[in-house]
Amino acid sequence: MARGKRYDYGDCHVCGGAMVEKNVAQDLWVRGKLIVIEDVPAGVCTQCGERVVKADVGRGLAVIVEGSTRTKAARTLHVPVIKYRKVA
Ligand SMILES: [Zn+2]
C-alpha cells in the first residue's frame, strides 16, 4: 500500500485524537461464541485506543464469520473468563 494514499479515518469520535491505521486482532461475539480475527486493518486512536473499521473491512469480517468452514478450521484460543464483581 502506498503511503499517503491511506484511508483517512478522520479524528477519533470519542476523544478527537488522531487515528492511525494498524492491523489489530478484532474480537467479535457471534451467536454466543467469541471469534478473534487477526490482522484486521483498522483505524486506532493514538490517545484512547478507540477502533474503527472501514465499511468494506466490516463486510469482509461478516463474510469471514459466516464462512463456517473457515471458522471450524481455525485454531482455538483459550481465554480466562472472569465474572465481574464490584471492587470496593
Ligand atoms: Zn480517541
PDB file of the backbone (N, CA, C, O) and the ligand in Angstrom, with CONECT records:
HET     ZN  A 101       1
ATOM      1  N   MET A   1       0.843  -1.196   0.000  1.00  0.00           N
ATOM      2  CA  MET A   1       0.000   0.000   0.000  1.00  0.00           C
ATOM      3  C   MET A   1       0.881   1.249   0.000  1.00  0.00           C
ATOM      4  O   MET A   1       1.823   1.360   0.784  1.00  0.00           O
ATOM      5  N   ALA A   2       0.564   2.165  -0.874  1.00  0.00           N
ATOM      6  CA  ALA A   2       1.377   3.376  -0.983  1.00  0.00           C
ATOM      7  C   ALA A   2       1.089   4.325   0.177  1.00  0.00           C
ATOM      8  O   ALA A   2      -0.066   4.576   0.523  1.00  0.00           O
ATOM      9  N   ARG A   3       2.132   4.833   0.752  1.00  0.00           N
ATOM     10  CA  ARG A   3       1.953   5.796   1.839  1.00  0.00           C
ATOM     11  C   ARG A   3       1.388   7.086   1.279  1.00  0.00           C
ATOM     12  O   ARG A   3       1.698   7.470   0.151  1.00  0.00           O
ATOM     13  N   GLY A   4       0.569   7.748   2.058  1.00  0.00           N
ATOM     14  CA  GLY A   4      -0.039   8.976   1.600  1.00  0.00           C
ATOM     15  C   GLY A   4      -1.362   8.712   0.895  1.00  0.00           C
ATOM     16  O   GLY A   4      -2.167   9.622   0.700  1.00  0.00           O
ATOM     17  N   LYS A   5      -1.576   7.448   0.514  1.00  0.00           N
ATOM     18  CA  LYS A   5      -2.826   7.069  -0.139  1.00  0.00           C
ATOM     19  C   LYS A   5      -3.699   6.316   0.859  1.00  0.00           C
ATOM     20  O   LYS A   5      -4.669   5.660   0.480  1.00  0.00           O
ATOM     21  N   ARG A   6      -3.353   6.415   2.106  1.00  0.00           N
ATOM     22  CA  ARG A   6      -4.081   5.661   3.114  1.00  0.00           C
ATOM     23  C   ARG A   6      -5.474   6.220   3.334  1.00  0.00           C
ATOM     24  O   ARG A   6      -5.744   7.403   3.124  1.00  0.00           O
ATOM     25  N   TYR A   7      -6.312   5.355   3.750  1.00  0.00           N
ATOM     26  CA  TYR A   7      -7.670   5.744   4.079  1.00  0.00           C
ATOM     27  C   TYR A   7      -7.626   6.732   5.248  1.00  0.00           C
ATOM     28  O   TYR A   7      -6.893   6.533   6.217  1.00  0.00           O
ATOM     29  N   ASP A   8      -8.410   7.782   5.141  1.00  0.00           N
ATOM     30  CA  ASP A   8      -8.455   8.775   6.206  1.00  0.00           C
ATOM     31  C   ASP A   8      -9.573   8.409   7.183  1.00  0.00           C
ATOM     32  O   ASP A   8     -10.756   8.486   6.851  1.00  0.00           O
ATOM     33  N   TYR A   9      -9.181   8.016   8.372  1.00  0.00           N
ATOM     34  CA  TYR A   9     -10.163   7.635   9.381  1.00  0.00           C
ATOM     35  C   TYR A   9     -10.730   8.858  10.102  1.00  0.00           C
ATOM     36  O   TYR A   9     -11.652   8.744  10.910  1.00  0.00           O
ATOM     37  N   GLY A  10     -10.170  10.020   9.802  1.00  0.00           N
ATOM     38  CA  GLY A  10     -10.649  11.232  10.467  1.00  0.00           C
ATOM     39  C   GLY A  10     -10.174  11.268  11.910  1.00  0.00           C
ATOM     40  O   GLY A  10      -9.250  10.547  12.288  1.00  0.00           O
ATOM     41  N   ASP A  11     -10.802  12.098  12.703  1.00  0.00           N
ATOM     42  CA  ASP A  11     -10.447  12.179  14.114  1.00  0.00           C
ATOM     43  C   ASP A  11     -11.296  11.196  14.909  1.00  0.00           C
ATOM     44  O   ASP A  11     -12.391  10.811  14.499  1.00  0.00           O
ATOM     45  N   CYS A  12     -10.762  10.807  16.045  1.00  0.00           N
ATOM     46  CA  CYS A  12     -11.482   9.878  16.924  1.00  0.00           C
ATOM     47  C   CYS A  12     -12.826  10.480  17.324  1.00  0.00           C
ATOM     48  O   CYS A  12     -12.907  11.632  17.748  1.00  0.00           O
ATOM     49  N   HIS A  13     -13.883   9.671  17.180  1.00  0.00           N
ATOM     50  CA  HIS A  13     -15.210  10.197  17.528  1.00  0.00           C
ATOM     51  C   HIS A  13     -15.423  10.238  19.038  1.00  0.00           C
ATOM     52  O   HIS A  13     -16.389  10.830  19.518  1.00  0.00           O
ATOM     53  N   VAL A  14     -14.520   9.608  19.783  1.00  0.00           N
ATOM     54  CA  VAL A  14     -14.645   9.611  21.253  1.00  0.00           C
ATOM     55  C   VAL A  14     -13.898  10.801  21.855  1.00  0.00           C
ATOM     56  O   VAL A  14     -14.459  11.561  22.646  1.00  0.00           O
ATOM     57  N   CYS A  15     -12.623  10.956  21.472  1.00  0.00           N
ATOM     58  CA  CYS A  15     -11.814  11.976  22.142  1.00  0.00           C
ATOM     59  C   CYS A  15     -11.230  13.010  21.180  1.00  0.00           C
ATOM     60  O   CYS A  15     -10.594  13.967  21.621  1.00  0.00           O
ATOM     61  N   GLY A  16     -11.437  12.833  19.876  1.00  0.00           N
ATOM     62  CA  GLY A  16     -10.909  13.800  18.917  1.00  0.00           C
ATOM     63  C   GLY A  16      -9.439  13.612  18.589  1.00  0.00           C
ATOM     64  O   GLY A  16      -8.849  14.441  17.896  1.00  0.00           O
ATOM     65  N   GLY A  17      -8.840  12.533  19.077  1.00  0.00           N
ATOM     66  CA  GLY A  17      -7.427  12.247  18.819  1.00  0.00           C
ATOM     67  C   GLY A  17      -7.191  11.793  17.385  1.00  0.00           C
ATOM     68  O   GLY A  17      -8.136  11.564  16.630  1.00  0.00           O
ATOM     69  N   ALA A  18      -5.918  11.664  17.019  1.00  0.00           N
ATOM     70  CA  ALA A  18      -5.558  11.246  15.669  1.00  0.00           C
ATOM     71  C   ALA A  18      -5.708   9.732  15.544  1.00  0.00           C
ATOM     72  O   ALA A  18      -5.352   8.979  16.451  1.00  0.00           O
ATOM     73  N   MET A  19      -6.250   9.301  14.388  1.00  0.00           N
ATOM     74  CA  MET A  19      -6.410   7.877  14.115  1.00  0.00           C
ATOM     75  C   MET A  19      -5.275   7.413  13.212  1.00  0.00           C
ATOM     76  O   MET A  19      -4.953   8.077  12.227  1.00  0.00           O
ATOM     77  N   VAL A  20      -4.675   6.292  13.539  1.00  0.00           N
ATOM     78  CA  VAL A  20      -3.651   5.714  12.668  1.00  0.00           C
ATOM     79  C   VAL A  20      -4.085   4.299  12.305  1.00  0.00           C
ATOM     80  O   VAL A  20      -4.747   3.619  13.089  1.00  0.00           O
ATOM     81  N   GLU A  21      -3.697   3.860  11.089  1.00  0.00           N
ATOM     82  CA  GLU A  21      -4.086   2.516  10.678  1.00  0.00           C
ATOM     83  C   GLU A  21      -3.115   1.495  11.251  1.00  0.00           C
ATOM     84  O   GLU A  21      -1.897   1.638  11.142  1.00  0.00           O
ATOM     85  N   LYS A  22      -3.682   0.463  11.864  1.00  0.00           N
ATOM     86  CA  LYS A  22      -2.900  -0.643  12.407  1.00  0.00           C
ATOM     87  C   LYS A  22      -3.624  -1.933  12.084  1.00  0.00           C
ATOM     88  O   LYS A  22      -4.836  -1.946  11.866  1.00  0.00           O
ATOM     89  N   ASN A  23      -2.861  -3.025  12.055  1.00  0.00           N
ATOM     90  CA  ASN A  23      -3.511  -4.329  11.957  1.00  0.00           C
ATOM     91  C   ASN A  23      -3.774  -4.813  13.372  1.00  0.00           C
ATOM     92  O   ASN A  23      -2.856  -4.943  14.182  1.00  0.00           O
ATOM     93  N   VAL A  24      -5.030  -5.075  13.652  1.00  0.00           N
ATOM     94  CA  VAL A  24      -5.415  -5.435  15.011  1.00  0.00           C
ATOM     95  C   VAL A  24      -6.100  -6.799  15.027  1.00  0.00           C
ATOM     96  O   VAL A  24      -6.538  -7.310  13.996  1.00  0.00           O
ATOM     97  N   ALA A  25      -6.177  -7.366  16.211  1.00  0.00           N
ATOM     98  CA  ALA A  25      -6.989  -8.568  16.411  1.00  0.00           C
ATOM     99  C   ALA A  25      -8.371  -8.095  16.825  1.00  0.00           C
ATOM    100  O   ALA A  25      -8.543  -7.470  17.871  1.00  0.00           O
ATOM    101  N   GLN A  26      -9.341  -8.401  15.998  1.00  0.00           N
ATOM    102  CA  GLN A  26     -10.702  -7.929  16.260  1.00  0.00           C
ATOM    103  C   GLN A  26     -11.516  -9.043  16.898  1.00  0.00           C
ATOM    104  O   GLN A  26     -11.659 -10.124  16.326  1.00  0.00           O
ATOM    105  N   ASP A  27     -12.040  -8.779  18.065  1.00  0.00           N
ATOM    106  CA  ASP A  27     -12.868  -9.779  18.742  1.00  0.00           C
ATOM    107  C   ASP A  27     -14.335  -9.521  18.444  1.00  0.00           C
ATOM    108  O   ASP A  27     -14.807  -8.385  18.491  1.00  0.00           O
ATOM    109  N   LEU A  28     -15.039 -10.588  18.139  1.00  0.00           N
ATOM    110  CA  LEU A  28     -16.456 -10.487  17.778  1.00  0.00           C
ATOM    111  C   LEU A  28     -17.220 -11.605  18.471  1.00  0.00           C
ATOM    112  O   LEU A  28     -16.770 -12.751  18.498  1.00  0.00           O
ATOM    113  N   TRP A  29     -18.356 -11.275  19.020  1.00  0.00           N
ATOM    114  CA  TRP A  29     -19.233 -12.311  19.571  1.00  0.00           C
ATOM    115  C   TRP A  29     -20.240 -12.689  18.495  1.00  0.00           C
ATOM    116  O   TRP A  29     -20.970 -11.840  17.984  1.00  0.00           O
ATOM    117  N   VAL A  30     -20.269 -13.962  18.161  1.00  0.00           N
ATOM    118  CA  VAL A  30     -21.194 -14.440  17.143  1.00  0.00           C
ATOM    119  C   VAL A  30     -21.985 -15.600  17.732  1.00  0.00           C
ATOM    120  O   VAL A  30     -21.427 -16.655  18.033  1.00  0.00           O
ATOM    121  N   ARG A  31     -23.278 -15.396  17.893  1.00  0.00           N
ATOM    122  CA  ARG A  31     -24.167 -16.423  18.450  1.00  0.00           C
ATOM    123  C   ARG A  31     -23.565 -17.053  19.706  1.00  0.00           C
ATOM    124  O   ARG A  31     -23.498 -18.276  19.837  1.00  0.00           O
ATOM    125  N   GLY A  32     -23.131 -16.196  20.617  1.00  0.00           N
ATOM    126  CA  GLY A  32     -22.627 -16.673  21.905  1.00  0.00           C
ATOM    127  C   GLY A  32     -21.210 -17.189  21.891  1.00  0.00           C
ATOM    128  O   GLY A  32     -20.701 -17.630  22.922  1.00  0.00           O
ATOM    129  N   LYS A  33     -20.561 -17.145  20.739  1.00  0.00           N
ATOM    130  CA  LYS A  33     -19.168 -17.593  20.662  1.00  0.00           C
ATOM    131  C   LYS A  33     -18.260 -16.418  20.339  1.00  0.00           C
ATOM    132  O   LYS A  33     -18.578 -15.564  19.512  1.00  0.00           O
ATOM    133  N   LEU A  34     -17.133 -16.402  21.012  1.00  0.00           N
ATOM    134  CA  LEU A  34     -16.173 -15.342  20.762  1.00  0.00           C
ATOM    135  C   LEU A  34     -15.235 -15.758  19.630  1.00  0.00           C
ATOM    136  O   LEU A  34     -14.609 -16.817  19.680  1.00  0.00           O
ATOM    137  N   ILE A  35     -15.153 -14.921  18.630  1.00  0.00           N
ATOM    138  CA  ILE A  35     -14.261 -15.166  17.496  1.00  0.00           C
ATOM    139  C   ILE A  35     -13.260 -14.021  17.433  1.00  0.00           C
ATOM    140  O   ILE A  35     -13.632 -12.854  17.551  1.00  0.00           O
ATOM    141  N   VAL A  36     -11.997 -14.358  17.248  1.00  0.00           N
ATOM    142  CA  VAL A  36     -10.971 -13.330  17.094  1.00  0.00           C
ATOM    143  C   VAL A  36     -10.425 -13.427  15.676  1.00  0.00           C
ATOM    144  O   VAL A  36      -9.986 -14.494  15.248  1.00  0.00           O
ATOM    145  N   ILE A  37     -10.452 -12.331  14.958  1.00  0.00           N
ATOM    146  CA  ILE A  37      -9.921 -12.282  13.599  1.00  0.00           C
ATOM    147  C   ILE A  37      -8.658 -11.436  13.647  1.00  0.00           C
ATOM    148  O   ILE A  37      -8.690 -10.278  14.064  1.00  0.00           O
ATOM    149  N   GLU A  38      -7.543 -12.023  13.215  1.00  0.00           N
ATOM    150  CA  GLU A  38      -6.260 -11.332  13.302  1.00  0.00           C
ATOM    151  C   GLU A  38      -5.952 -10.527  12.050  1.00  0.00           C
ATOM    152  O   GLU A  38      -6.512 -10.759  10.979  1.00  0.00           O
ATOM    153  N   ASP A  39      -5.049  -9.582  12.218  1.00  0.00           N
ATOM    154  CA  ASP A  39      -4.551  -8.766  11.097  1.00  0.00           C
ATOM    155  C   ASP A  39      -5.665  -8.016  10.376  1.00  0.00           C
ATOM    156  O   ASP A  39      -5.699  -7.952   9.147  1.00  0.00           O
ATOM    157  N   VAL A  40      -6.554  -7.462  11.149  1.00  0.00           N
ATOM    158  CA  VAL A  40      -7.639  -6.664  10.573  1.00  0.00           C
ATOM    159  C   VAL A  40      -7.170  -5.212  10.490  1.00  0.00           C
ATOM    160  O   VAL A  40      -6.798  -4.624  11.506  1.00  0.00           O
ATOM    161  N   PRO A  41      -7.185  -4.628   9.287  1.00  0.00           N
ATOM    162  CA  PRO A  41      -6.796  -3.222   9.204  1.00  0.00           C
ATOM    163  C   PRO A  41      -7.871  -2.346   9.831  1.00  0.00           C
ATOM    164  O   PRO A  41      -9.042  -2.394   9.452  1.00  0.00           O
ATOM    165  N   ALA A  42      -7.440  -1.545  10.800  1.00  0.00           N
ATOM    166  CA  ALA A  42      -8.402  -0.685  11.499  1.00  0.00           C
ATOM    167  C   ALA A  42      -7.742   0.644  11.821  1.00  0.00           C
ATOM    168  O   ALA A  42      -6.519   0.739  11.926  1.00  0.00           O
ATOM    169  N   GLY A  43      -8.560   1.655  11.976  1.00  0.00           N
ATOM    170  CA  GLY A  43      -8.075   2.936  12.464  1.00  0.00           C
ATOM    171  C   GLY A  43      -8.087   2.872  13.984  1.00  0.00           C
ATOM    172  O   GLY A  43      -9.110   2.551  14.588  1.00  0.00           O
ATOM    173  N   VAL A  44      -6.942   3.178  14.607  1.00  0.00           N
ATOM    174  CA  VAL A  44      -6.839   3.104  16.066  1.00  0.00           C
ATOM    175  C   VAL A  44      -6.466   4.488  16.584  1.00  0.00           C
ATOM    176  O   VAL A  44      -5.534   5.115  16.081  1.00  0.00           O
ATOM    177  N   CYS A  45      -7.191   4.956  17.582  1.00  0.00           N
ATOM    178  CA  CYS A  45      -6.925   6.269  18.155  1.00  0.00           C
ATOM    179  C   CYS A  45      -5.618   6.226  18.947  1.00  0.00           C
ATOM    180  O   CYS A  45      -5.404   5.336  19.771  1.00  0.00           O
ATOM    181  N   THR A  46      -4.758   7.193  18.687  1.00  0.00           N
ATOM    182  CA  THR A  46      -3.468   7.230  19.384  1.00  0.00           C
ATOM    183  C   THR A  46      -3.635   7.685  20.837  1.00  0.00           C
ATOM    184  O   THR A  46      -2.725   7.515  21.648  1.00  0.00           O
ATOM    185  N   GLN A  47      -4.782   8.256  21.163  1.00  0.00           N
ATOM    186  CA  GLN A  47      -4.995   8.735  22.531  1.00  0.00           C
ATOM    187  C   GLN A  47      -5.761   7.754  23.401  1.00  0.00           C
ATOM    188  O   GLN A  47      -5.322   7.415  24.500  1.00  0.00           O
ATOM    189  N   CYS A  48      -6.903   7.300  22.912  1.00  0.00           N
ATOM    190  CA  CYS A  48      -7.766   6.475  23.775  1.00  0.00           C
ATOM    191  C   CYS A  48      -7.886   5.031  23.316  1.00  0.00           C
ATOM    192  O   CYS A  48      -8.452   4.205  24.031  1.00  0.00           O
ATOM    193  N   GLY A  49      -7.355   4.706  22.118  1.00  0.00           N
ATOM    194  CA  GLY A  49      -7.388   3.314  21.677  1.00  0.00           C
ATOM    195  C   GLY A  49      -8.675   2.913  20.980  1.00  0.00           C
ATOM    196  O   GLY A  49      -8.826   1.757  20.585  1.00  0.00           O
ATOM    197  N   GLU A  50      -9.605   3.846  20.821  1.00  0.00           N
ATOM    198  CA  GLU A  50     -10.850   3.554  20.091  1.00  0.00           C
ATOM    199  C   GLU A  50     -10.514   3.055  18.686  1.00  0.00           C
ATOM    200  O   GLU A  50      -9.595   3.561  18.042  1.00  0.00           O
ATOM    201  N   ARG A  51     -11.267   2.058  18.219  1.00  0.00           N
ATOM    202  CA  ARG A  51     -11.019   1.495  16.894  1.00  0.00           C
ATOM    203  C   ARG A  51     -12.206   1.701  15.979  1.00  0.00           C
ATOM    204  O   ARG A  51     -13.359   1.661  16.409  1.00  0.00           O
ATOM    205  N   VAL A  52     -11.907   1.920  14.717  1.00  0.00           N
ATOM    206  CA  VAL A  52     -12.962   1.910  13.708  1.00  0.00           C
ATOM    207  C   VAL A  52     -12.460   1.105  12.520  1.00  0.00           C
ATOM    208  O   VAL A  52     -11.270   1.115  12.208  1.00  0.00           O
ATOM    209  N   VAL A  53     -13.373   0.410  11.865  1.00  0.00           N
ATOM    210  CA  VAL A  53     -13.020  -0.285  10.634  1.00  0.00           C
ATOM    211  C   VAL A  53     -13.804   0.323   9.481  1.00  0.00           C
ATOM    212  O   VAL A  53     -14.924   0.806   9.650  1.00  0.00           O
ATOM    213  N   LYS A  54     -13.194   0.286   8.321  1.00  0.00           N
ATOM    214  CA  LYS A  54     -13.851   0.780   7.121  1.00  0.00           C
ATOM    215  C   LYS A  54     -15.040  -0.123   6.805  1.00  0.00           C
ATOM    216  O   LYS A  54     -15.097  -1.274   7.237  1.00  0.00           O
ATOM    217  N   ALA A  55     -15.988   0.425   6.040  1.00  0.00           N
ATOM    218  CA  ALA A  55     -17.193  -0.335   5.695  1.00  0.00           C
ATOM    219  C   ALA A  55     -16.840  -1.631   4.966  1.00  0.00           C
ATOM    220  O   ALA A  55     -17.442  -2.672   5.232  1.00  0.00           O
ATOM    221  N   ASP A  56     -15.859  -1.578   4.039  1.00  0.00           N
ATOM    222  CA  ASP A  56     -15.546  -2.801   3.277  1.00  0.00           C
ATOM    223  C   ASP A  56     -14.860  -3.834   4.164  1.00  0.00           C
ATOM    224  O   ASP A  56     -15.023  -5.038   3.964  1.00  0.00           O
ATOM    225  N   VAL A  57     -14.092  -3.359   5.146  1.00  0.00           N
ATOM    226  CA  VAL A  57     -13.466  -4.286   6.096  1.00  0.00           C
ATOM    227  C   VAL A  57     -14.547  -4.924   6.976  1.00  0.00           C
ATOM    228  O   VAL A  57     -14.506  -6.120   7.267  1.00  0.00           O
ATOM    229  N   GLY A  58     -15.506  -4.107   7.386  1.00  0.00           N
ATOM    230  CA  GLY A  58     -16.625  -4.628   8.166  1.00  0.00           C
ATOM    231  C   GLY A  58     -17.374  -5.716   7.411  1.00  0.00           C
ATOM    232  O   GLY A  58     -17.759  -6.733   7.988  1.00  0.00           O
ATOM    233  N   ARG A  59     -17.578  -5.492   6.112  1.00  0.00           N
ATOM    234  CA  ARG A  59     -18.255  -6.501   5.291  1.00  0.00           C
ATOM    235  C   ARG A  59     -17.386  -7.751   5.185  1.00  0.00           C
ATOM    236  O   ARG A  59     -17.893  -8.873   5.216  1.00  0.00           O
ATOM    237  N   GLY A  60     -16.078  -7.550   5.059  1.00  0.00           N
ATOM    238  CA  GLY A  60     -15.150  -8.683   4.988  1.00  0.00           C
ATOM    239  C   GLY A  60     -15.200  -9.523   6.253  1.00  0.00           C
ATOM    240  O   GLY A  60     -15.163 -10.753   6.197  1.00  0.00           O
ATOM    241  N   LEU A  61     -15.283  -8.849   7.396  1.00  0.00           N
ATOM    242  CA  LEU A  61     -15.378  -9.564   8.672  1.00  0.00           C
ATOM    243  C   LEU A  61     -16.644 -10.409   8.712  1.00  0.00           C
ATOM    244  O   LEU A  61     -16.629 -11.551   9.174  1.00  0.00           O
ATOM    245  N   ALA A  62     -17.739  -9.834   8.222  1.00  0.00           N
ATOM    246  CA  ALA A  62     -19.010 -10.564   8.211  1.00  0.00           C
ATOM    247  C   ALA A  62     -18.907 -11.816   7.345  1.00  0.00           C
ATOM    248  O   ALA A  62     -19.431 -12.871   7.703  1.00  0.00           O
ATOM    249  N   VAL A  63     -18.225 -11.692   6.199  1.00  0.00           N
ATOM    250  CA  VAL A  63     -18.066 -12.831   5.288  1.00  0.00           C
ATOM    251  C   VAL A  63     -17.226 -13.928   5.958  1.00  0.00           C
ATOM    252  O   VAL A  63     -17.544 -15.114   5.863  1.00  0.00           O
ATOM    253  N   ILE A  64     -16.150 -13.510   6.635  1.00  0.00           N
ATOM    254  CA  ILE A  64     -15.275 -14.483   7.308  1.00  0.00           C
ATOM    255  C   ILE A  64     -16.043 -15.212   8.404  1.00  0.00           C
ATOM    256  O   ILE A  64     -15.943 -16.430   8.551  1.00  0.00           O
ATOM    257  N   VAL A  65     -16.811 -14.440   9.168  1.00  0.00           N
ATOM    258  CA  VAL A  65     -17.577 -15.029  10.268  1.00  0.00           C
ATOM    259  C   VAL A  65     -18.605 -16.021   9.736  1.00  0.00           C
ATOM    260  O   VAL A  65     -18.810 -17.087  10.316  1.00  0.00           O
ATOM    261  N   GLU A  66     -19.244 -15.666   8.638  1.00  0.00           N
ATOM    262  CA  GLU A  66     -20.279 -16.542   8.079  1.00  0.00           C
ATOM    263  C   GLU A  66     -19.687 -17.773   7.401  1.00  0.00           C
ATOM    264  O   GLU A  66     -20.371 -18.783   7.231  1.00  0.00           O
ATOM    265  N   GLY A  67     -18.409 -17.687   7.012  1.00  0.00           N
ATOM    266  CA  GLY A  67     -17.766 -18.830   6.371  1.00  0.00           C
ATOM    267  C   GLY A  67     -17.444 -19.893   7.410  1.00  0.00           C
ATOM    268  O   GLY A  67     -16.330 -19.951   7.932  1.00  0.00           O
ATOM    269  N   SER A  68     -18.425 -20.728   7.703  1.00  0.00           N
ATOM    270  CA  SER A  68     -18.293 -21.665   8.822  1.00  0.00           C
ATOM    271  C   SER A  68     -17.164 -22.657   8.603  1.00  0.00           C
ATOM    272  O   SER A  68     -16.572 -23.131   9.573  1.00  0.00           O
ATOM    273  N   THR A  69     -16.846 -22.986   7.341  1.00  0.00           N
ATOM    274  CA  THR A  69     -15.771 -23.951   7.118  1.00  0.00           C
ATOM    275  C   THR A  69     -14.454 -23.374   7.601  1.00  0.00           C
ATOM    276  O   THR A  69     -13.630 -24.087   8.173  1.00  0.00           O
ATOM    277  N   ARG A  70     -14.254 -22.085   7.373  1.00  0.00           N
ATOM    278  CA  ARG A  70     -13.023 -21.454   7.833  1.00  0.00           C
ATOM    279  C   ARG A  70     -13.000 -21.368   9.355  1.00  0.00           C
ATOM    280  O   ARG A  70     -11.959 -21.553   9.986  1.00  0.00           O
ATOM    281  N   THR A  71     -14.152 -21.087   9.928  1.00  0.00           N
ATOM    282  CA  THR A  71     -14.225 -20.952  11.383  1.00  0.00           C
ATOM    283  C   THR A  71     -13.920 -22.291  12.053  1.00  0.00           C
ATOM    284  O   THR A  71     -13.225 -22.335  13.068  1.00  0.00           O
ATOM    285  N   LYS A  72     -14.433 -23.372  11.491  1.00  0.00           N
ATOM    286  CA  LYS A  72     -14.182 -24.702  12.065  1.00  0.00           C
ATOM    287  C   LYS A  72     -12.713 -25.077  11.986  1.00  0.00           C
ATOM    288  O   LYS A  72     -12.183 -25.740  12.878  1.00  0.00           O
ATOM    289  N   ALA A  73     -12.052 -24.645  10.904  1.00  0.00           N
ATOM    290  CA  ALA A  73     -10.652 -24.993  10.716  1.00  0.00           C
ATOM    291  C   ALA A  73      -9.718 -24.123  11.560  1.00  0.00           C
ATOM    292  O   ALA A  73      -8.522 -24.397  11.661  1.00  0.00           O
ATOM    293  N   ALA A  74     -10.268 -23.094  12.150  1.00  0.00           N
ATOM    294  CA  ALA A  74      -9.431 -22.139  12.880  1.00  0.00           C
ATOM    295  C   ALA A  74      -8.861 -22.754  14.148  1.00  0.00           C
ATOM    296  O   ALA A  74      -9.490 -23.603  14.779  1.00  0.00           O
ATOM    297  N   ARG A  75      -7.671 -22.316  14.509  1.00  0.00           N
ATOM    298  CA  ARG A  75      -7.129 -22.748  15.794  1.00  0.00           C
ATOM    299  C   ARG A  75      -7.926 -22.051  16.886  1.00  0.00           C
ATOM    300  O   ARG A  75      -8.495 -20.980  16.676  1.00  0.00           O
ATOM    301  N   THR A  76      -7.954 -22.672  18.041  1.00  0.00           N
ATOM    302  CA  THR A  76      -8.769 -22.160  19.137  1.00  0.00           C
ATOM    303  C   THR A  76      -7.869 -21.592  20.221  1.00  0.00           C
ATOM    304  O   THR A  76      -6.817 -22.135  20.558  1.00  0.00           O
ATOM    305  N   LEU A  77      -8.335 -20.482  20.742  1.00  0.00           N
ATOM    306  CA  LEU A  77      -7.602 -19.768  21.769  1.00  0.00           C
ATOM    307  C   LEU A  77      -8.372 -19.956  23.068  1.00  0.00           C
ATOM    308  O   LEU A  77      -9.585 -19.747  23.097  1.00  0.00           O
ATOM    309  N   HIS A  78      -7.703 -20.339  24.125  1.00  0.00           N
ATOM    310  CA  HIS A  78      -8.388 -20.474  25.406  1.00  0.00           C
ATOM    311  C   HIS A  78      -8.162 -19.221  26.227  1.00  0.00           C
ATOM    312  O   HIS A  78      -7.027 -18.804  26.455  1.00  0.00           O
ATOM    313  N   VAL A  79      -9.223 -18.650  26.653  1.00  0.00           N
ATOM    314  CA  VAL A  79      -9.108 -17.403  27.418  1.00  0.00           C
ATOM    315  C   VAL A  79      -9.778 -17.554  28.782  1.00  0.00           C
ATOM    316  O   VAL A  79     -10.790 -18.245  28.904  1.00  0.00           O
ATOM    317  N   PRO A  80      -9.224 -16.919  29.795  1.00  0.00           N
ATOM    318  CA  PRO A  80      -9.893 -16.963  31.098  1.00  0.00           C
ATOM    319  C   PRO A  80     -11.178 -16.145  31.065  1.00  0.00           C
ATOM    320  O   PRO A  80     -11.232 -15.072  30.464  1.00  0.00           O
ATOM    321  N   VAL A  81     -12.187 -16.655  31.707  1.00  0.00           N
ATOM    322  CA  VAL A  81     -13.457 -15.928  31.802  1.00  0.00           C
ATOM    323  C   VAL A  81     -13.700 -15.646  33.274  1.00  0.00           C
ATOM    324  O   VAL A  81     -13.798 -16.565  34.087  1.00  0.00           O
ATOM    325  N   ILE A  82     -13.793 -14.407  33.596  1.00  0.00           N
ATOM    326  CA  ILE A  82     -13.921 -13.999  34.997  1.00  0.00           C
ATOM    327  C   ILE A  82     -15.201 -13.201  35.160  1.00  0.00           C
ATOM    328  O   ILE A  82     -15.471 -12.271  34.400  1.00  0.00           O
ATOM    329  N   LYS A  83     -15.967 -13.566  36.135  1.00  0.00           N
ATOM    330  CA  LYS A  83     -17.231 -12.875  36.383  1.00  0.00           C
ATOM    331  C   LYS A  83     -16.928 -11.524  37.028  1.00  0.00           C
ATOM    332  O   LYS A  83     -16.080 -11.412  37.913  1.00  0.00           O
ATOM    333  N   TYR A  84     -17.630 -10.526  36.570  1.00  0.00           N
ATOM    334  CA  TYR A  84     -17.456  -9.187  37.117  1.00  0.00           C
ATOM    335  C   TYR A  84     -17.905  -9.159  38.585  1.00  0.00           C
ATOM    336  O   TYR A  84     -18.940  -9.718  38.945  1.00  0.00           O
ATOM    337  N   ARG A  85     -17.120  -8.511  39.397  1.00  0.00           N
ATOM    338  CA  ARG A  85     -17.602  -8.212  40.752  1.00  0.00           C
ATOM    339  C   ARG A  85     -17.183  -6.807  41.086  1.00  0.00           C
ATOM    340  O   ARG A  85     -16.174  -6.305  40.591  1.00  0.00           O
ATOM    341  N   LYS A  86     -17.955  -6.191  41.915  1.00  0.00           N
ATOM    342  CA  LYS A  86     -17.699  -4.800  42.273  1.00  0.00           C
ATOM    343  C   LYS A  86     -16.464  -4.720  43.145  1.00  0.00           C
ATOM    344  O   LYS A  86     -16.293  -5.498  44.084  1.00  0.00           O
ATOM    345  N   VAL A  87     -15.614  -3.776  42.821  1.00  0.00           N
ATOM    346  CA  VAL A  87     -14.394  -3.591  43.608  1.00  0.00           C
ATOM    347  C   VAL A  87     -14.650  -2.434  44.574  1.00  0.00           C
ATOM    348  O   VAL A  87     -15.096  -1.356  44.183  1.00  0.00           O
ATOM    349  N   ALA A  88     -14.357  -2.693  45.832  1.00  0.00           N
ATOM    350  CA  ALA A  88     -14.649  -1.677  46.869  1.00  0.00           C
ATOM    351  C   ALA A  88     -13.790  -0.435  46.684  1.00  0.00           C
ATOM    352  O   ALA A  88     -13.902   0.514  47.461  1.00  0.00           O
TER     353      ALA A  88
HETATM  354 ZN    ZN A 101      -9.794   8.621  20.978  1.00  0.00          ZN2+
END
